[in-house]
Amino acid sequence: MSQMPNYKQIDIYNPTEEHKMLRETLRSFTQTEIEPQAHEFDRKEMFNLPLFNKVGELGLLGITVPEAYGGAGMDATAAVLVHEEMSASDPGFCLAYLAHSMLMVNNLAMNGSEEQKKKYLPGLSSGASIGAMAMSEPSVGTDVLGMSSTAEKKDDKYILNGRKMWITNGTVDENKTPCDVVLVYAKSGEKNGRAQVSTFIVEKGDKGFYVGQKIKDKLGMRGSNTAELVFENCEVPAGRLIGAEGDSMLHMMKNLELERLTLAAMSLGIARRSLEIMNKYATEREAFGKPLSFFGQMQRHIGESYAEYKAARAYVYDTALKLDLTKEGNRLDSDGVKLVATTMAKNVADRAIQVLGGYGYVGEYVVERLWRDAKLLEIGGGTLEAHQKNITRDLIKSPEMILK
């Protein structure tokens, strides 16, 4: 019998000592700083700006940004790790982090010019500036090419007109103060009968840019601010165009992979915390003289939740390990992990409420908030239906991917 190969074992959840230390740091920070404020800021529907600044002090706001621009220079696994740990406590706050660090900062780091990166990334990485990305509109979400926002070039500037909706970090306070820097997608013309979408850097204070409304009374993710952004003859210097006109689809598709991966990672945090809570409760609470965990109905909730969480976690971290942040290349699995993990998290949180009964229905036991927050993950960053469509189309074009 031939000798088996000597495979080097890799911990996909903590591939290096740096990842392991980062996780330990995040768990400690989450317990001491994020958890104590989560319930309060959810109820008040407020973004915790001082806490966000503390995350900046840890060096995490530019986690994927090269060190030359003030970032941590880490990989997709590190980004996943941060989102999993934060979301185990406060998914709403974590969503604000994602909108800043993934949607805006990573996008700029990967696609901006040298001049743009030197100007904006240090402040965004430290927390001196807060960023957002504006793509969705009041009547347009998944259908990006259906957007109505326009950018018309006049001399040495672009004139932006349009409204953007559902923008996380669009405002930073109750006074509708805009965030400092926004990446805005707008149509800049047509080529061969197809709309050309371009990306622009808009700064707080730019003429014609303001917050329309802060969106309140959301089902979940209340620890992050969501706003409508308005551009009325907004003047943007030509030097704030990212890349060339019409490059937005390339920027968008490359960055969407990391966005969807980290949204899936948020689902892991929600599921893990829900599982911990229901397991503890079922062990301590008794019915008919026995712990709840003795009964088959409860065992099914806990057992299925554990298995589904572990399966999704392996898929998410395996995908992160293979993701190259500098290029597009794995839309199939970035869609796949979000499709699987987001519904898993919602279901696990739902089971936790069921196990806790009346206690699960109130804020004190956390799972009702996690359940509310989980639903957004099936919608934002691409709906479940969009992922199903993308996966099917990709497999039709590349059926060999099933065997890999």
C-alpha positions in Angstrom: 0.0 0.0 0.0 1.4 3.4 -1.0 2.1 6.0 1.7 -0.5 8.7 2.0 0.7 12.2 1.1 1.8 14.4 4.0 -0.8 17.1 3.8 -0.1 20.3 5.7 -3.1 21.1 7.8 -4.5 24.6 7.4 -6.9 26.2 9.8 -9.1 28.0 7.3 -10.7 30.1 10.1 -7.3 31.3 11.4 -4.8 30.7 8.6 -2.0 32.6 10.3 -1.0 33.8 13.8 -2.0 37.3 12.6 -5.5 36.1 12.0 -5.6 34.3 15.3 -4.5 37.5 17.1 -7.0 39.5 15.2 -9.9 37.2 16.3 -8.8 37.4 19.9 -8.6 41.2 19.7 -12.1 41.4 18.1 -13.7 39.1 20.6 -12.4 41.1 23.5 -13.3 44.4 21.9 -16.8 43.1 21.0 -17.4 41.9 24.6 -16.2 45.1 26.3 -17.2 47.8 23.8 -19.8 46.6 21.3 -22.1 44.4 23.4 -22.8 47.0 26.2 -24.2 49.5 23.7 -26.0 47.3 21.2 -29.5 47.2 22.8 -29.6 50.9 23.5 -28.5 52.1 20.0 -30.9 49.6 18.4 -33.8 51.0 20.3 -32.8 54.6 19.6 -32.1 53.9 15.9 -28.8 55.6 16.2 -25.3 55.1 14.9 -22.6 55.0 17.6 -20.0 57.4 16.1 -17.7 57.3 19.2 -17.6 53.5 19.0 -16.9 53.7 15.3 -13.9 55.9 16.1 -12.6 53.3 18.5 -12.7 50.7 15.7 -10.5 53.2 13.7 -8.1 53.3 16.6 -7.7 49.5 16.3 -6.7 50.0 12.7 -9.7 48.1 11.3 -11.5 50.7 9.2 -9.1 50.2 6.3 -8.5 46.5 7.0 -7.9 45.6 3.3 -6.2 48.9 2.4 -2.4 48.6 1.7 -0.3 49.9 4.6 1.2 52.6 2.3 -2.2 54.4 2.5 -2.8 53.9 6.2 -4.5 50.6 6.1 -3.9 47.2 7.7 -3.1 45.5 4.4 -4.9 42.3 5.3 -6.9 39.8 3.2 -10.4 38.6 2.7 -10.2 36.1 5.6 -9.4 39.0 7.9 -12.4 40.9 6.6 -14.7 37.9 7.1 -13.3 37.4 10.6 -14.1 40.9 11.7 -17.6 40.8 10.4 -18.4 37.5 12.0 -17.2 38.6 15.4 -18.9 42.0 15.4 -22.2 40.6 14.2 -22.3 38.1 17.0 -23.1 41.2 19.1 -24.4 44.1 17.0 -25.2 43.4 13.3 -26.5 46.9 12.9 -23.2 48.5 13.9 -21.3 46.0 11.8 -23.4 46.9 8.8 -22.2 50.5 9.2 -18.6 49.2 9.4 -19.2 47.1 6.2 -20.6 50.1 4.3 -17.5 52.1 5.2 -14.7 49.6 5.0 -16.0 47.3 2.2 -18.3 49.2 0.0 -16.4 52.5 0.0 -12.9 52.1 1.3 -11.9 48.8 -0.3 -13.6 49.9 -3.6 -11.4 53.1 -3.6 -8.3 51.2 -2.6 -8.7 48.7 -5.5 -9.9 51.1 -8.2 -8.8 54.7 -7.4 -5.9 56.6 -8.9 -2.7 57.0 -6.9 -3.7 60.6 -6.2 -7.1 59.7 -5.0 -5.8 57.0 -2.8 -3.2 59.2 -1.2 -5.8 61.9 -0.6 -8.7 59.9 0.9 -7.5 56.5 2.2 -5.5 57.6 5.2 -8.4 59.6 6.7 -10.9 56.8 5.9 -8.6 54.2 7.4 -8.1 56.1 10.6 -11.8 57.1 11.1 -11.1 60.8 10.5 -13.5 60.4 7.6 -16.6 58.3 7.2 -17.5 56.8 3.9 -20.5 55.4 2.0 -21.4 54.0 -1.4 -24.5 55.2 -3.3 -25.9 52.9 -6.0 -29.6 52.1 -5.2 -32.3 54.5 -6.1 -36.0 55.0 -5.1 -37.2 52.8 -8.0 -34.0 50.9 -8.8 -32.1 48.3 -6.8 -30.7 45.2 -8.5 -31.2 46.6 -12.0 -28.2 48.8 -11.9 -28.5 49.9 -15.6 -32.0 51.1 -14.8 -30.7 53.9 -12.6 -31.7 57.5 -13.5 -28.9 59.4 -11.9 -26.8 61.2 -14.5 -23.3 62.8 -14.7 -22.7 65.4 -17.4 -19.2 66.7 -18.1 -18.9 70.5 -18.4 -15.4 71.8 -18.8 -13.3 70.6 -15.8 -16.2 69.2 -13.8 -19.1 66.8 -13.8 -22.7 67.8 -12.9 -24.5 65.1 -11.0 -28.3 64.9 -10.8 -30.3 62.2 -9.1 -31.5 60.6 -5.9 -30.0 57.6 -4.1 -32.0 55.6 -1.6 -31.2 53.1 1.2 -27.7 54.4 1.6 -26.0 53.0 4.8 -23.9 55.8 6.4 -25.5 58.3 4.1 -26.0 60.4 7.3 -24.0 60.2 10.5 -26.4 61.8 13.0 -30.0 62.9 13.7 -29.4 66.3 12.0 -29.0 64.7 8.6 -25.3 65.5 8.4 -23.9 63.7 5.3 -20.9 61.4 5.7 -17.6 62.8 4.6 -17.0 60.9 1.3 -19.5 59.0 -0.9 -18.8 56.9 -4.0 -21.7 57.7 -6.3 -22.7 55.7 -9.4 -24.3 57.6 -12.2 -24.9 57.3 -16.0 -22.4 59.3 -17.9 -23.6 58.6 -21.4 -24.0 55.6 -23.8 -21.7 53.5 -25.9 -23.0 51.1 -28.6 -26.5 51.7 -27.3 -25.6 50.6 -23.8 -25.6 52.9 -20.8 -22.2 53.9 -19.4 -22.1 54.0 -15.6 -19.3 55.9 -14.0 -18.1 56.3 -10.4 -17.5 59.6 -8.7 -16.1 60.7 -5.4 -18.5 63.2 -3.7 -17.5 65.1 -0.6 -19.6 66.5 2.2 -19.9 70.2 1.4 -20.0 69.8 -2.4 -22.5 72.2 -3.9 -25.8 70.5 -4.7 -25.3 67.5 -2.4 -27.4 66.9 0.7 -29.3 64.3 2.7 -33.0 64.1 1.7 -34.4 62.0 4.5 -33.1 59.7 7.2 -35.0 56.4 6.9 -36.5 55.4 10.2 -38.7 52.6 11.6 -36.7 49.9 10.0 -37.4 46.3 10.9 -33.7 45.7 11.8 -30.2 47.0 11.5 -31.2 50.0 13.5 -27.7 50.6 14.8 -26.7 51.9 11.3 -28.1 55.0 9.7 -29.9 54.7 6.4 -30.6 57.7 4.2 -31.7 59.2 1.0 -29.0 61.2 -0.8 -29.9 64.0 -3.2 -27.7 65.5 -6.0 -29.1 68.7 -7.6 -26.7 70.1 -10.1 -23.9 68.8 -7.8 -20.5 69.9 -9.0 -17.7 67.3 -8.9 -14.2 68.1 -10.2 -13.2 65.8 -13.1 -10.3 64.5 -11.0 -12.8 62.7 -8.8 -13.9 60.4 -11.5 -12.6 56.9 -10.6 -10.9 55.3 -13.6 -12.5 56.1 -16.9 -16.1 56.8 -17.9 -18.0 53.6 -18.1 -15.7 51.7 -15.7 -18.2 51.3 -12.9 -19.5 47.8 -13.9 -15.9 46.5 -13.6 -15.4 48.2 -10.2 -18.8 47.1 -9.0 -18.5 43.4 -9.9 -15.0 43.1 -8.4 -16.1 44.8 -5.1 -19.4 42.9 -4.9 -17.6 39.7 -4.3 -16.1 41.0 -1.1 -19.3 42.7 -0.1 -21.3 39.5 -0.5 -18.7 37.5 1.3 -18.7 39.8 4.3 -22.5 40.0 4.4 -22.4 36.2 4.6 -19.8 36.5 7.4 -22.3 38.7 9.3 -24.8 35.9 9.0 -22.3 33.6 10.7 -22.1 35.9 13.7 -25.8 36.1 14.0 -26.2 32.3 13.8 -23.4 31.6 16.3 -24.8 33.9 18.9 -28.3 32.6 18.4 -27.0 29.0 18.8 -25.1 29.9 22.0 -28.2 31.5 23.5 -30.6 28.7 22.7 -28.2 26.0 23.8 -27.6 27.7 27.2 -31.3 28.3 27.7 -32.3 24.7 26.8 -29.7 23.4 29.3 -30.7 25.6 32.2 -34.5 25.8 31.7 -36.6 22.9 32.9 -40.1 21.6 31.9 -41.8 18.6 33.5 -38.8 18.1 35.7 -36.3 17.8 32.9 -34.1 20.3 31.0 -35.5 21.5 27.7 -32.6 19.9 25.9 -34.0 16.5 26.9 -36.9 16.8 24.6 -36.7 15.9 20.9 -38.4 19.0 19.6 -35.7 21.1 21.2 -32.9 18.8 20.1 -34.0 19.2 16.5 -33.8 23.0 16.8 -30.4 22.9 18.3 -29.0 20.1 16.2 -30.1 21.4 12.9 -28.9 24.9 13.8 -25.4 23.7 14.7 -25.0 21.6 11.6 -26.2 24.4 9.3 -24.0 27.0 11.0 -20.9 24.8 10.7 -21.6 24.0 7.1 -22.1 27.6 6.1 -19.0 28.7 8.1 -16.8 26.3 6.2 -18.1 27.5 2.9 -17.6 31.2 3.8 -14.1 30.8 5.0 -13.1 28.5 2.2 -14.3 31.1 -0.3 -12.4 33.8 1.6 -9.2 31.9 1.5 -9.4 31.7 -2.3 -10.5 35.3 -2.9 -8.0 37.6 -4.6 -9.0 41.1 -3.7 -7.2 42.6 -6.6 -9.3 41.0 -9.3 -12.7 39.6 -10.2 -12.9 35.9 -10.4 -15.3 34.0 -8.1 -18.8 35.5 -8.4 -20.2 32.0 -8.3 -19.2 31.3 -4.7 -19.5 34.9 -3.4 -23.2 34.6 -4.5 -23.3 31.1 -3.2 -22.1 31.9 0.4 -24.5 34.8 0.7 -27.4 32.7 -0.6 -26.8 29.9 1.9 -25.6 31.8 4.9 -28.2 34.6 5.1 -31.2 32.3 5.1 -29.4 30.0 7.5 -28.9 32.9 10.0 -32.5 33.9 9.8 -33.6 30.3 10.4 -31.3 29.8 13.3 -32.4 33.0 15.0 -36.0 32.0 14.4 -35.4 28.6 16.1 -33.7 30.4 19.0 -36.8 32.5 19.6 -38.9 29.3 19.5 -36.7 27.5 22.0 -36.8 30.5 24.4 -40.6 31.0 23.9 -41.8 34.2 25.5 -38.3 35.2 26.6 -37.1 35.0 23.0 -39.7 37.5 22.0 -38.3 40.3 24.1 -35.1 42.4 23.8 -33.4 41.2 27.0 -32.5 37.9 25.4 -31.1 39.4 22.2 -32.4 36.8 19.7 -35.4 38.9 18.7 -32.9 41.7 17.6 -30.7 39.2 15.8 -33.8 37.8 14.0 -34.8 41.2 12.9 -31.3 42.1 11.7 -30.9 38.8 9.8 -33.7 39.6 7.4 -31.9 42.5 5.8 -29.1 40.2 4.7 -31.4 38.3 2.4 -32.1 41.6 0.6 -29.1 44.0 0.8 -26.1 43.5 -1.3 -28.1 41.4 -3.8 -31.4 39.6 -3.1 -31.7 35.9 -2.8 -33.4 35.9 -6.2 -30.4 37.7 -7.8 -28.0 35.1 -6.4 -30.1 32.3 -7.7 -30.1 33.9 -11.1 -26.3 34.5 -11.1 -25.4 31.0 -9.9 -27.6 29.4 -12.5 -26.2 31.5 -15.4 -22.6 31.0 -14.2 -23.1 27.2 -14.1 -24.7 27.1 -17.5 -21.5 28.9 -18.9 -19.1 26.8 -16.7 -20.6 23.5 -15.7 -17.2 22.2 -14.8 -17.3 24.4 -11.7 -19.6 21.8 -10.1 -16.7 19.3 -10.0 -14.2 21.7 -8.5 
